[in-house]
Amino acid sequence: MIDLRSDTVTRPSPGMLAAMTSAPTGDDVYAEDPTVTELEQTVAGLLGHEAGLFTVSGSLANILGVRALAAPGTEVLCEAGAHVARAELGAHAAISGITTRTWSAPGGQIDLDQIRALVAPDLGPYFVTTAAVSVENTHNFGGGTIQTGYDALADELDVLGLPLHLDGARLWNASVASGVPVSAYASRAAAASVCLSKGLGAPIGSVLVGSAGLIQEARVWRKRLGAGWRQAGVLAAAGLYALEHNVERLAEDHAHARLIAEILADAAPGSVKPDQVETNIVVADLSGVGKSVAEVIAGAKAEGVLIGGVGATQLRLVTHLDASTADCRQAAETVARLLR
Ligand SMILES: *Cc1c(COP(=O)(O)O)cnc(C)c1O
């Protein structure tokens, strides 16, 4: 099977497993796991923040980061396809008492005019107060897009005195593709999350970064939610290994995604624009193709290729370090045959 459903499907490599089994560990609830501490400090340093918190998932890092910026009964603005709004199963409402209002833009991009129209910092006791804006970079369901208006939004929020939350699950993809250092993105946010278990290839884990005070509060909430962990250094070691070995190679995943997009665009013109595929995600729109998402997914599976759907008419293929050039070409040709 060639599995392009997500970049979360990668397995730890022999080198990564060796790093995990030789990691020094301790009890992280007592803040005594040296490998966890090293990972948290390393990621905080790379992202230009004071402190970091290692979490079991990106969803948890987002839940903790957003709740540190927005009190119960306030709202967070985000794009309609954002992971925080769609793919965390209502956690910000169910757990933190936070509502979202959304703008909608092609590729999940920032739209400053729409955001300006939504922001309601303090309209008296009649309207929910906007506490923060959350931005995803790269934008997953938007097709791995890099946010073009990121700095302009950050500037605007500085003026408004509103904090920015960055969902940087694939921030290294954005950085490798754009040449902008991850710190240049993350340092503009009051809280930022990054995933180690996506393109970087670690089996588990994300890191939330922010000020020392914000991370202290997030650490309390992590434990309150039952997600304090003990000798997590075995997992943190995988993250450190990933940061050392698997960042620059993301460029290969991006080239593979472009290759897939070109093959699909050839078979079904208009379904995807290859020059808009900037990182490791290809979203193909089937509205003009006359095949359903379910039909294409099932047809591909029958031929040994796993892909996913992210909307009524949208297929998603995600490249990663366990999919070679030959795998990606074969997967794309299989899907292309089904689209023709
Ligand atoms: C994967 C992802 C997350 C976190 O997902 P988990 O499965 O909870 O680790 C957060 N944001 C985006 C944009 C993602 O793609």
The ligand as an ORCA input file, in Angstrom:
! r2SCAN-3c Opt
* xyz 0 1
  C      -2.532     17.675     12.360
  C      -2.863     19.059     12.680
  C      -3.003     19.472     14.016
  C      -2.859     18.551     15.197
  O      -3.341     17.308     15.002
  P      -3.165     16.110     16.054
  O      -3.664     14.974     15.251
  O      -4.014     16.452     17.207
  O      -1.728     16.019     16.411
  C      -3.267     20.794     14.245
  N      -3.389     21.661     13.232
  C      -3.254     21.302     11.950
  C      -3.352     22.335     10.888
  C      -2.990     19.990     11.624
  O      -2.871     19.642     10.349
*
